[in-house]
Amino acid sequence: MIKKVRFSITDLAQELGISQTKIRFWESYFKIKVDRKKHRGGKQERYYTIKQADKIRKIALLKKTGLYTLKGIEELFL
């Protein structure tokens, strides 16, 4: 089985059942530096490393439980 090295924002949004907009917001709020790759049509796609994708998964899980605010999650990651 081939293990993914990077994940697109589309992959993550579908996996987590959340919007790409929410992921972009978390990316800026938690200062997650993301690589962008330009495609032929000039469109850019965000790609996340395994570590970045895991961080977004943790944020999504903590938000889904409803026990943490963004501020609370930020303090957990410090």
Distance bins in CASP14 RR format, pairs under 12 A and 6 or more apart:
PFRMAT RR
TARGET T0000
AUTHOR 0000-0000-0000
RMODE 2
METHOD distances of the structure
MODEL  1
3 50 0 0 0 0 1 0 0 0 0 0 0
4 11 0 0 0 0 1 0 0 0 0 0 0
4 12 0 0 0 0 0 1 0 0 0 0 0
4 15 0 0 0 0 0 1 0 0 0 0 0
4 47 0 0 0 0 0 1 0 0 0 0 0
4 48 0 0 0 0 1 0 0 0 0 0 0
4 49 0 0 0 0 0 1 0 0 0 0 0
4 50 1 0 0 1 0 0 0 0 0 0 0
4 53 0 0 0 0 1 0 0 0 0 0 0
4 54 0 0 0 0 0 1 0 0 0 0 0
5 35 0 0 0 0 0 1 0 0 0 0 0
5 47 0 0 0 0 1 0 0 0 0 0 0
5 48 0 0 0 0 0 1 0 0 0 0 0
5 49 1 0 0 1 0 0 0 0 0 0 0
5 50 1 0 0 1 0 0 0 0 0 0 0
5 51 0 0 0 0 0 1 0 0 0 0 0
5 52 0 0 0 0 0 1 0 0 0 0 0
5 53 0 0 0 0 0 1 0 0 0 0 0
6 12 0 0 0 0 0 1 0 0 0 0 0
6 34 0 0 0 0 0 1 0 0 0 0 0
6 35 1 0 0 1 0 0 0 0 0 0 0
6 36 0 0 0 0 0 1 0 0 0 0 0
6 37 0 0 0 0 1 0 0 0 0 0 0
6 45 0 0 0 0 0 1 0 0 0 0 0
6 46 0 0 0 0 1 0 0 0 0 0 0
6 47 1 0 1 0 0 0 0 0 0 0 0
6 48 1 0 0 1 0 0 0 0 0 0 0
6 49 1 0 1 0 0 0 0 0 0 0 0
6 50 1 0 0 1 0 0 0 0 0 0 0
6 51 0 0 0 0 0 1 0 0 0 0 0
6 52 0 0 0 0 1 0 0 0 0 0 0
6 53 0 0 0 0 1 0 0 0 0 0 0
7 13 0 0 0 0 1 0 0 0 0 0 0
7 14 0 0 0 0 0 1 0 0 0 0 0
7 15 0 0 0 0 1 0 0 0 0 0 0
7 16 0 0 0 0 0 1 0 0 0 0 0
7 23 0 0 0 0 0 1 0 0 0 0 0
7 34 0 0 0 0 0 1 0 0 0 0 0
7 35 0 0 0 0 0 1 0 0 0 0 0
7 45 0 0 0 0 0 1 0 0 0 0 0
7 46 0 0 0 0 1 0 0 0 0 0 0
7 47 1 0 0 1 0 0 0 0 0 0 0
7 48 1 0 1 0 0 0 0 0 0 0 0
7 49 0 0 0 0 1 0 0 0 0 0 0
7 50 1 0 0 1 0 0 0 0 0 0 0
7 51 0 0 0 0 0 1 0 0 0 0 0
7 52 0 0 0 0 1 0 0 0 0 0 0
7 53 1 0 1 0 0 0 0 0 0 0 0
7 54 0 0 0 0 1 0 0 0 0 0 0
7 55 0 0 0 0 0 1 0 0 0 0 0
7 56 0 0 0 0 1 0 0 0 0 0 0
7 57 0 0 0 0 1 0 0 0 0 0 0
8 14 0 0 0 0 1 0 0 0 0 0 0
8 15 0 0 0 0 0 1 0 0 0 0 0
8 20 0 0 0 0 1 0 0 0 0 0 0
8 23 0 0 0 0 0 1 0 0 0 0 0
8 34 0 0 0 0 0 1 0 0 0 0 0
8 35 0 0 0 0 0 1 0 0 0 0 0
8 36 0 0 0 0 0 1 0 0 0 0 0
8 37 0 0 0 0 1 0 0 0 0 0 0
8 39 0 0 0 0 0 1 0 0 0 0 0
8 43 0 0 0 0 0 1 0 0 0 0 0
8 44 0 0 0 0 0 1 0 0 0 0 0
8 45 1 0 1 0 0 0 0 0 0 0 0
8 46 1 0 0 1 0 0 0 0 0 0 0
8 47 1 0 1 0 0 0 0 0 0 0 0
8 48 1 0 0 1 0 0 0 0 0 0 0
8 49 0 0 0 0 0 1 0 0 0 0 0
8 52 0 0 0 0 0 1 0 0 0 0 0
8 53 0 0 0 0 1 0 0 0 0 0 0
9 15 0 0 0 0 0 1 0 0 0 0 0
9 16 0 0 0 0 0 1 0 0 0 0 0
9 18 0 0 0 0 0 1 0 0 0 0 0
9 19 0 0 0 0 0 1 0 0 0 0 0
9 20 1 0 1 0 0 0 0 0 0 0 0
9 21 0 0 0 0 1 0 0 0 0 0 0
9 22 0 0 0 0 0 1 0 0 0 0 0
9 23 1 0 1 0 0 0 0 0 0 0 0
9 24 1 0 0 1 0 0 0 0 0 0 0
9 25 0 0 0 0 0 1 0 0 0 0 0
9 26 0 0 0 0 0 1 0 0 0 0 0
9 27 0 0 0 0 1 0 0 0 0 0 0
9 32 0 0 0 0 0 1 0 0 0 0 0
9 34 0 0 0 0 1 0 0 0 0 0 0
9 35 0 0 0 0 0 1 0 0 0 0 0
9 36 0 0 0 0 1 0 0 0 0 0 0
9 37 0 0 0 0 0 1 0 0 0 0 0
9 43 0 0 0 0 0 1 0 0 0 0 0
9 44 0 0 0 0 0 1 0 0 0 0 0
9 45 1 0 0 1 0 0 0 0 0 0 0
9 46 1 0 1 0 0 0 0 0 0 0 0
9 47 1 0 0 1 0 0 0 0 0 0 0
9 48 1 0 0 1 0 0 0 0 0 0 0
9 52 0 0 0 0 0 1 0 0 0 0 0
9 53 0 0 0 0 0 1 0 0 0 0 0
9 56 0 0 0 0 1 0 0 0 0 0 0
10 16 0 0 0 0 0 1 0 0 0 0 0
10 17 0 0 0 0 0 1 0 0 0 0 0
10 18 0 0 0 0 0 1 0 0 0 0 0
10 19 0 0 0 0 0 1 0 0 0 0 0
10 20 1 0 0 1 0 0 0 0 0 0 0
10 23 0 0 0 0 1 0 0 0 0 0 0
10 43 0 0 0 0 0 1 0 0 0 0 0
10 45 1 0 0 1 0 0 0 0 0 0 0
10 46 0 0 0 0 1 0 0 0 0 0 0
10 47 0 0 0 0 0 1 0 0 0 0 0
10 48 0 0 0 0 0 1 0 0 0 0 0
11 17 0 0 0 0 0 1 0 0 0 0 0
11 20 0 0 0 0 0 1 0 0 0 0 0
11 23 0 0 0 0 0 1 0 0 0 0 0
11 45 0 0 0 0 0 1 0 0 0 0 0
11 46 0 0 0 0 0 1 0 0 0 0 0
11 47 0 0 0 0 1 0 0 0 0 0 0
11 48 0 0 0 0 1 0 0 0 0 0 0
11 53 0 0 0 0 1 0 0 0 0 0 0
11 56 0 0 0 0 0 1 0 0 0 0 0
11 57 0 0 0 0 0 1 0 0 0 0 0
12 18 0 0 0 0 1 0 0 0 0 0 0
12 19 0 0 0 0 0 1 0 0 0 0 0
12 20 0 0 0 0 1 0 0 0 0 0 0
12 22 0 0 0 0 0 1 0 0 0 0 0
12 23 1 0 1 0 0 0 0 0 0 0 0
12 24 0 0 0 0 0 1 0 0 0 0 0
12 26 0 0 0 0 0 1 0 0 0 0 0
12 27 0 0 0 0 0 1 0 0 0 0 0
12 32 0 0 0 0 0 1 0 0 0 0 0
12 34 0 0 0 0 0 1 0 0 0 0 0
12 45 0 0 0 0 0 1 0 0 0 0 0
12 46 0 0 0 0 1 0 0 0 0 0 0
12 47 0 0 0 0 1 0 0 0 0 0 0
12 48 1 0 0 1 0 0 0 0 0 0 0
12 49 0 0 0 0 0 1 0 0 0 0 0
12 50 0 0 0 0 0 1 0 0 0 0 0
12 52 0 0 0 0 1 0 0 0 0 0 0
12 53 1 0 0 1 0 0 0 0 0 0 0
12 54 0 0 0 0 0 1 0 0 0 0 0
12 55 0 0 0 0 0 1 0 0 0 0 0
12 56 1 0 1 0 0 0 0 0 0 0 0
12 57 1 0 0 1 0 0 0 0 0 0 0
12 59 0 0 0 0 0 1 0 0 0 0 0
12 60 0 0 0 0 1 0 0 0 0 0 0
13 19 1 0 0 1 0 0 0 0 0 0 0
13 20 1 0 1 0 0 0 0 0 0 0 0
13 21 0 0 0 0 1 0 0 0 0 0 0
13 22 1 0 0 1 0 0 0 0 0 0 0
13 23 1 0 1 0 0 0 0 0 0 0 0
13 24 0 0 0 0 1 0 0 0 0 0 0
13 26 0 0 0 0 0 1 0 0 0 0 0
13 27 0 0 0 0 0 1 0 0 0 0 0
13 46 0 0 0 0 0 1 0 0 0 0 0
13 48 0 0 0 0 0 1 0 0 0 0 0
13 53 0 0 0 0 0 1 0 0 0 0 0
13 56 0 0 0 0 1 0 0 0 0 0 0
13 57 0 0 0 0 0 1 0 0 0 0 0
13 60 0 0 0 0 1 0 0 0 0 0 0
14 20 0 0 0 0 1 0 0 0 0 0 0
14 23 0 0 0 0 0 1 0 0 0 0 0
15 23 0 0 0 0 0 1 0 0 0 0 0
15 48 0 0 0 0 0 1 0 0 0 0 0
15 53 0 0 0 0 1 0 0 0 0 0 0
15 54 0 0 0 0 0 1 0 0 0 0 0
15 56 0 0 0 0 1 0 0 0 0 0 0
15 57 0 0 0 0 1 0 0 0 0 0 0
15 60 0 0 0 0 1 0 0 0 0 0 0
15 61 0 0 0 0 0 1 0 0 0 0 0
16 22 0 0 0 0 1 0 0 0 0 0 0
16 23 1 0 0 1 0 0 0 0 0 0 0
16 26 0 0 0 0 0 1 0 0 0 0 0
16 48 0 0 0 0 0 1 0 0 0 0 0
16 53 0 0 0 0 1 0 0 0 0 0 0
16 54 0 0 0 0 0 1 0 0 0 0 0
16 56 1 0 0 1 0 0 0 0 0 0 0
16 57 1 0 0 1 0 0 0 0 0 0 0
16 58 0 0 0 0 0 1 0 0 0 0 0
16 59 0 0 0 0 1 0 0 0 0 0 0
16 60 1 0 1 0 0 0 0 0 0 0 0
16 61 0 0 0 0 1 0 0 0 0 0 0
16 63 0 0 0 0 1 0 0 0 0 0 0
16 64 0 0 0 0 1 0 0 0 0 0 0
17 23 0 0 0 0 0 1 0 0 0 0 0
17 56 0 0 0 0 0 1 0 0 0 0 0
17 57 0 0 0 0 0 1 0 0 0 0 0
17 60 0 0 0 0 1 0 0 0 0 0 0
17 61 0 0 0 0 0 1 0 0 0 0 0
17 63 0 0 0 0 0 1 0 0 0 0 0
17 64 0 0 0 0 1 0 0 0 0 0 0
18 24 0 0 0 0 0 1 0 0 0 0 0
18 25 0 0 0 0 0 1 0 0 0 0 0
18 26 0 0 0 0 1 0 0 0 0 0 0
18 56 0 0 0 0 1 0 0 0 0 0 0
18 57 0 0 0 0 0 1 0 0 0 0 0
18 59 0 0 0 0 1 0 0 0 0 0 0
18 60 1 0 0 1 0 0 0 0 0 0 0
18 61 0 0 0 0 0 1 0 0 0 0 0
18 63 0 0 0 0 1 0 0 0 0 0 0
18 64 0 0 0 0 1 0 0 0 0 0 0
19 25 0 0 0 0 1 0 0 0 0 0 0
19 26 0 0 0 0 0 1 0 0 0 0 0
19 60 0 0 0 0 0 1 0 0 0 0 0
20 26 0 0 0 0 0 1 0 0 0 0 0
20 27 0 0 0 0 0 1 0 0 0 0 0
20 34 0 0 0 0 0 1 0 0 0 0 0
20 45 0 0 0 0 0 1 0 0 0 0 0
20 46 0 0 0 0 1 0 0 0 0 0 0
20 48 0 0 0 0 0 1 0 0 0 0 0
20 56 0 0 0 0 0 1 0 0 0 0 0
21 27 0 0 0 0 0 1 0 0 0 0 0
21 28 0 0 0 0 0 1 0 0 0 0 0
22 28 0 0 0 0 0 1 0 0 0 0 0
22 29 0 0 0 0 0 1 0 0 0 0 0
22 56 0 0 0 0 1 0 0 0 0 0 0
22 59 0 0 0 0 1 0 0 0 0 0 0
22 60 0 0 0 0 1 0 0 0 0 0 0
22 63 0 0 0 0 1 0 0 0 0 0 0
22 64 0 0 0 0 0 1 0 0 0 0 0
22 70 0 0 0 0 0 1 0 0 0 0 0
23 29 0 0 0 0 0 1 0 0 0 0 0
23 30 0 0 0 0 0 1 0 0 0 0 0
23 32 0 0 0 0 1 0 0 0 0 0 0
23 34 0 0 0 0 1 0 0 0 0 0 0
23 46 0 0 0 0 1 0 0 0 0 0 0
23 48 0 0 0 0 1 0 0 0 0 0 0
23 52 0 0 0 0 0 1 0 0 0 0 0
23 53 0 0 0 0 1 0 0 0 0 0 0
23 55 0 0 0 0 0 1 0 0 0 0 0
23 56 1 0 0 1 0 0 0 0 0 0 0
23 57 0 0 0 0 0 1 0 0 0 0 0
23 59 0 0 0 0 1 0 0 0 0 0 0
23 60 0 0 0 0 1 0 0 0 0 0 0
23 63 0 0 0 0 0 1 0 0 0 0 0
24 30 0 0 0 0 0 1 0 0 0 0 0
24 32 0 0 0 0 1 0 0 0 0 0 0
24 34 0 0 0 0 1 0 0 0 0 0 0
24 36 0 0 0 0 0 1 0 0 0 0 0
24 46 1 0 0 1 0 0 0 0 0 0 0
24 48 0 0 0 0 0 1 0 0 0 0 0
24 56 0 0 0 0 0 1 0 0 0 0 0
25 32 0 0 0 0 0 1 0 0 0 0 0
25 56 0 0 0 0 0 1 0 0 0 0 0
25 59 0 0 0 0 0 1 0 0 0 0 0
25 60 0 0 0 0 0 1 0 0 0 0 0
25 63 0 0 0 0 0 1 0 0 0 0 0
25 70 0 0 0 0 1 0 0 0 0 0 0
26 32 1 0 0 1 0 0 0 0 0 0 0
26 34 0 0 0 0 0 1 0 0 0 0 0
26 46 0 0 0 0 0 1 0 0 0 0 0
26 48 0 0 0 0 0 1 0 0 0 0 0
26 52 0 0 0 0 0 1 0 0 0 0 0
26 53 0 0 0 0 0 1 0 0 0 0 0
26 55 0 0 0 0 1 0 0 0 0 0 0
26 56 1 0 0 1 0 0 0 0 0 0 0
26 57 0 0 0 0 0 1 0 0 0 0 0
26 58 0 0 0 0 0 1 0 0 0 0 0
26 59 1 0 1 0 0 0 0 0 0 0 0
26 60 0 0 0 0 1 0 0 0 0 0 0
26 62 0 0 0 0 0 1 0 0 0 0 0
26 63 0 0 0 0 1 0 0 0 0 0 0
26 70 0 0 0 0 1 0 0 0 0 0 0
26 73 0 0 0 0 1 0 0 0 0 0 0
26 74 0 0 0 0 0 1 0 0 0 0 0
26 77 0 0 0 0 0 1 0 0 0 0 0
27 33 0 0 0 0 1 0 0 0 0 0 0
27 34 1 0 1 0 0 0 0 0 0 0 0
27 35 0 0 0 0 0 1 0 0 0 0 0
27 36 0 0 0 0 0 1 0 0 0 0 0
27 46 1 0 0 1 0 0 0 0 0 0 0
27 47 0 0 0 0 0 1 0 0 0 0 0
27 48 0 0 0 0 1 0 0 0 0 0 0
27 52 0 0 0 0 1 0 0 0 0 0 0
27 53 0 0 0 0 0 1 0 0 0 0 0
27 55 0 0 0 0 1 0 0 0 0 0 0
27 56 1 0 0 1 0 0 0 0 0 0 0
27 59 0 0 0 0 1 0 0 0 0 0 0
28 34 0 0 0 0 1 0 0 0 0 0 0
28 46 0 0 0 0 0 1 0 0 0 0 0
28 70 0 0 0 0 0 1 0 0 0 0 0
29 55 0 0 0 0 0 1 0 0 0 0 0
29 56 0 0 0 0 0 1 0 0 0 0 0
29 59 0 0 0 0 1 0 0 0 0 0 0
29 63 0 0 0 0 0 1 0 0 0 0 0
29 69 0 0 0 0 0 1 0 0 0 0 0
29 70 1 0 0 1 0 0 0 0 0 0 0
29 71 0 0 0 0 1 0 0 0 0 0 0
29 72 0 0 0 0 0 1 0 0 0 0 0
29 73 0 0 0 0 1 0 0 0 0 0 0
29 74 1 0 0 1 0 0 0 0 0 0 0
29 77 0 0 0 0 0 1 0 0 0 0 0
30 52 0 0 0 0 1 0 0 0 0 0 0
30 55 1 0 0 1 0 0 0 0 0 0 0
30 56 0 0 0 0 1 0 0 0 0 0 0
30 58 0 0 0 0 0 1 0 0 0 0 0
30 59 1 0 0 1 0 0 0 0 0 0 0
30 60 0 0 0 0 0 1 0 0 0 0 0
30 62 0 0 0 0 0 1 0 0 0 0 0
30 63 0 0 0 0 0 1 0 0 0 0 0
30 70 0 0 0 0 1 0 0 0 0 0 0
30 71 0 0 0 0 0 1 0 0 0 0 0
30 72 0 0 0 0 0 1 0 0 0 0 0
30 73 1 0 0 1 0 0 0 0 0 0 0
30 74 1 0 0 1 0 0 0 0 0 0 0
30 75 0 0 0 0 0 1 0 0 0 0 0
30 76 0 0 0 0 0 1 0 0 0 0 0
30 77 1 0 0 1 0 0 0 0 0 0 0
30 78 0 0 0 0 0 1 0 0 0 0 0
31 52 0 0 0 0 0 1 0 0 0 0 0
31 55 0 0 0 0 0 1 0 0 0 0 0
31 74 0 0 0 0 1 0 0 0 0 0 0
31 77 0 0 0 0 1 0 0 0 0 0 0
31 78 0 0 0 0 0 1 0 0 0 0 0
32 46 0 0 0 0 1 0 0 0 0 0 0
32 47 0 0 0 0 0 1 0 0 0 0 0
32 48 1 0 0 1 0 0 0 0 0 0 0
32 49 0 0 0 0 1 0 0 0 0 0 0
32 51 0 0 0 0 1 0 0 0 0 0 0
32 52 1 0 1 0 0 0 0 0 0 0 0
32 53 0 0 0 0 1 0 0 0 0 0 0
32 54 0 0 0 0 0 1 0 0 0 0 0
32 55 1 0 0 1 0 0 0 0 0 0 0
32 56 1 0 0 1 0 0 0 0 0 0 0
32 58 0 0 0 0 0 1 0 0 0 0 0
32 59 0 0 0 0 1 0 0 0 0 0 0
32 74 0 0 0 0 0 1 0 0 0 0 0
32 77 0 0 0 0 0 1 0 0 0 0 0
33 46 0 0 0 0 0 1 0 0 0 0 0
33 47 0 0 0 0 0 1 0 0 0 0 0
33 48 0 0 0 0 0 1 0 0 0 0 0
33 49 0 0 0 0 1 0 0 0 0 0 0
33 51 0 0 0 0 0 1 0 0 0 0 0
33 52 0 0 0 0 1 0 0 0 0 0 0
33 55 0 0 0 0 0 1 0 0 0 0 0
34 44 0 0 0 0 0 1 0 0 0 0 0
34 45 0 0 0 0 0 1 0 0 0 0 0
34 46 1 0 1 0 0 0 0 0 0 0 0
34 47 1 0 0 1 0 0 0 0 0 0 0
34 48 1 0 0 1 0 0 0 0 0 0 0
34 49 0 0 0 0 1 0 0 0 0 0 0
34 51 0 0 0 0 0 1 0 0 0 0 0
34 52 1 0 0 1 0 0 0 0 0 0 0
34 53 0 0 0 0 0 1 0 0 0 0 0
34 55 0 0 0 0 0 1 0 0 0 0 0
34 56 0 0 0 0 1 0 0 0 0 0 0
35 44 0 0 0 0 0 1 0 0 0 0 0
35 45 0 0 0 0 1 0 0 0 0 0 0
35 46 1 0 0 1 0 0 0 0 0 0 0
35 47 1 0 1 0 0 0 0 0 0 0 0
35 48 1 0 0 1 0 0 0 0 0 0 0
35 49 1 0 0 1 0 0 0 0 0 0 0
35 52 0 0 0 0 1 0 0 0 0 0 0
35 53 0 0 0 0 0 1 0 0 0 0 0
36 42 0 0 0 0 0 1 0 0 0 0 0
36 43 0 0 0 0 0 1 0 0 0 0 0
36 44 1 0 1 0 0 0 0 0 0 0 0
36 45 1 0 0 1 0 0 0 0 0 0 0
36 46 1 0 1 0 0 0 0 0 0 0 0
36 47 1 0 0 1 0 0 0 0 0 0 0
36 48 0 0 0 0 0 1 0 0 0 0 0
37 43 0 0 0 0 1 0 0 0 0 0 0
37 44 1 0 0 1 0 0 0 0 0 0 0
37 45 1 0 1 0 0 0 0 0 0 0 0
37 46 0 0 0 0 1 0 0 0 0 0 0
37 47 1 0 1 0 0 0 0 0 0 0 0
37 48 0 0 0 0 0 1 0 0 0 0 0
38 44 1 0 1 0 0 0 0 0 0 0 0
38 45 0 0 0 0 1 0 0 0 0 0 0
38 46 0 0 0 0 0 1 0 0 0 0 0
38 47 0 0 0 0 0 1 0 0 0 0 0
39 45 1 0 0 1 0 0 0 0 0 0 0
39 46 0 0 0 0 0 1 0 0 0 0 0
39 47 0 0 0 0 0 1 0 0 0 0 0
46 52 0 0 0 0 1 0 0 0 0 0 0
46 53 0 0 0 0 0 1 0 0 0 0 0
46 56 0 0 0 0 0 1 0 0 0 0 0
47 53 0 0 0 0 1 0 0 0 0 0 0
48 54 0 0 0 0 1 0 0 0 0 0 0
48 55 0 0 0 0 1 0 0 0 0 0 0
48 56 1 0 0 1 0 0 0 0 0 0 0
48 57 0 0 0 0 0 1 0 0 0 0 0
49 55 0 0 0 0 1 0 0 0 0 0 0
49 56 0 0 0 0 0 1 0 0 0 0 0
50 56 0 0 0 0 0 1 0 0 0 0 0
50 57 0 0 0 0 0 1 0 0 0 0 0
51 57 0 0 0 0 0 1 0 0 0 0 0
51 58 0 0 0 0 0 1 0 0 0 0 0
52 58 0 0 0 0 0 1 0 0 0 0 0
52 59 0 0 0 0 0 1 0 0 0 0 0
53 59 0 0 0 0 0 1 0 0 0 0 0
53 60 0 0 0 0 0 1 0 0 0 0 0
54 60 0 0 0 0 0 1 0 0 0 0 0
54 61 0 0 0 0 0 1 0 0 0 0 0
54 77 0 0 0 0 0 1 0 0 0 0 0
55 61 0 0 0 0 0 1 0 0 0 0 0
55 62 0 0 0 0 0 1 0 0 0 0 0
55 73 0 0 0 0 0 1 0 0 0 0 0
55 74 0 0 0 0 0 1 0 0 0 0 0
55 76 0 0 0 0 0 1 0 0 0 0 0
55 77 1 0 0 1 0 0 0 0 0 0 0
56 62 0 0 0 0 0 1 0 0 0 0 0
56 63 0 0 0 0 0 1 0 0 0 0 0
56 73 0 0 0 0 0 1 0 0 0 0 0
56 77 0 0 0 0 0 1 0 0 0 0 0
57 63 0 0 0 0 0 1 0 0 0 0 0
57 64 0 0 0 0 0 1 0 0 0 0 0
58 64 0 0 0 0 0 1 0 0 0 0 0
58 65 0 0 0 0 0 1 0 0 0 0 0
58 68 0 0 0 0 0 1 0 0 0 0 0
58 73 0 0 0 0 1 0 0 0 0 0 0
58 76 0 0 0 0 1 0 0 0 0 0 0
58 77 0 0 0 0 1 0 0 0 0 0 0
59 65 0 0 0 0 0 1 0 0 0 0 0
59 66 0 0 0 0 0 1 0 0 0 0 0
59 68 0 0 0 0 1 0 0 0 0 0 0
59 69 0 0 0 0 0 1 0 0 0 0 0
59 70 0 0 0 0 1 0 0 0 0 0 0
59 72 0 0 0 0 0 1 0 0 0 0 0
59 73 1 0 1 0 0 0 0 0 0 0 0
59 74 0 0 0 0 1 0 0 0 0 0 0
59 76 0 0 0 0 1 0 0 0 0 0 0
59 77 0 0 0 0 1 0 0 0 0 0 0
60 66 0 0 0 0 0 1 0 0 0 0 0
60 68 0 0 0 0 0 1 0 0 0 0 0
60 70 0 0 0 0 0 1 0 0 0 0 0
60 73 0 0 0 0 0 1 0 0 0 0 0
61 67 0 0 0 0 0 1 0 0 0 0 0
61 68 0 0 0 0 1 0 0 0 0 0 0
61 73 0 0 0 0 1 0 0 0 0 0 0
61 76 0 0 0 0 0 1 0 0 0 0 0
62 68 1 0 1 0 0 0 0 0 0 0 0
62 69 0 0 0 0 1 0 0 0 0 0 0
62 70 0 0 0 0 1 0 0 0 0 0 0
62 71 0 0 0 0 0 1 0 0 0 0 0
62 72 0 0 0 0 1 0 0 0 0 0 0
62 73 1 0 1 0 0 0 0 0 0 0 0
62 74 0 0 0 0 0 1 0 0 0 0 0
62 75 0 0 0 0 0 1 0 0 0 0 0
62 76 1 0 0 1 0 0 0 0 0 0 0
62 77 0 0 0 0 1 0 0 0 0 0 0
63 69 0 0 0 0 1 0 0 0 0 0 0
63 70 1 0 0 1 0 0 0 0 0 0 0
63 71 0 0 0 0 0 1 0 0 0 0 0
63 72 0 0 0 0 0 1 0 0 0 0 0
63 73 1 0 0 1 0 0 0 0 0 0 0
63 74 0 0 0 0 0 1 0 0 0 0 0
63 76 0 0 0 0 0 1 0 0 0 0 0
64 73 0 0 0 0 0 1 0 0 0 0 0
65 73 0 0 0 0 0 1 0 0 0 0 0
66 72 0 0 0 0 0 1 0 0 0 0 0
66 73 0 0 0 0 0 1 0 0 0 0 0
67 73 0 0 0 0 1 0 0 0 0 0 0
67 76 0 0 0 0 0 1 0 0 0 0 0
68 74 0 0 0 0 1 0 0 0 0 0 0
68 75 0 0 0 0 1 0 0 0 0 0 0
68 76 1 0 0 1 0 0 0 0 0 0 0
68 77 0 0 0 0 0 1 0 0 0 0 0
69 75 0 0 0 0 1 0 0 0 0 0 0
69 76 0 0 0 0 0 1 0 0 0 0 0
70 76 0 0 0 0 0 1 0 0 0 0 0
70 77 0 0 0 0 0 1 0 0 0 0 0
71 77 0 0 0 0 0 1 0 0 0 0 0
71 78 0 0 0 0 0 1 0 0 0 0 0
72 78 0 0 0 0 1 0 0 0 0 0 0
END
